[in-house]
Amino acid sequence: MKLSEIKELIKAEVLCNEEMLSMETTCAFGSDLMSDVLAFSCRDTILITGLTNIQTIRTAEMLDIKCIIFVRNKRPDESIVELAKEKGMCLLATRHTMFTTCGILYSNGLKGVDME
């Protein structure tokens, strides 16, 4: 699924790196616990979270995550957005809750990460 399709499905705003919307992704992982995010590995994953701090960007960087979706109308401050720009990450923000965001994407064919 392309990031542009995800953006439309969840009515998201692009916070940075809009040129990445043509990128494809195969799965998503939703969590507000960065330790849980670190416990998985999947290529082409997007991260769905409500955490807007620097640890979110650093965690995504370690796992080579190229897109983070912030839920519940959360917006990172400008320093976080700038770091994501530098690291080549697309940031999206949606008013939907994490549950609704995950549900919309899952029902449209985006797979979740298996923790096996």
URCORMO-V390048 format. One line per field, one symbol per residue. ss: DSSP state (H for helix, E for strand, - for the rest). phi: phi as a letter, one per 20 degrees, with the letter a starting at -180 (. if undefined). burial: 1 if it has 24 or more other ideal C-beta (glycine too) atoms within 12 Angstrom, else 0. Layout:
# URCORMO-V390048
ss: ???
phi: ???
burial: ???
This chain:
# URCORMO-V390048
ss: -EHHHHHHH---EEEE-HHHHH-E--EEEE---HHHHH------EEEEE----HHHHHHHHH----EEEE-------HHHHHHHHHH--EEEE----HHHHHHHHHH---EE----
phi: .ffffggffdledeealgfefefecdbccdaddfffffecbbfmedddbdedefffffffffelfdbcdedlmfcfffffffffgfemdedcccefffgfgffffffdofeeeeef
burial: 10100110110101111001101011111111010010010101111111110001101100101111111001010001101100101111110101001101110001001000
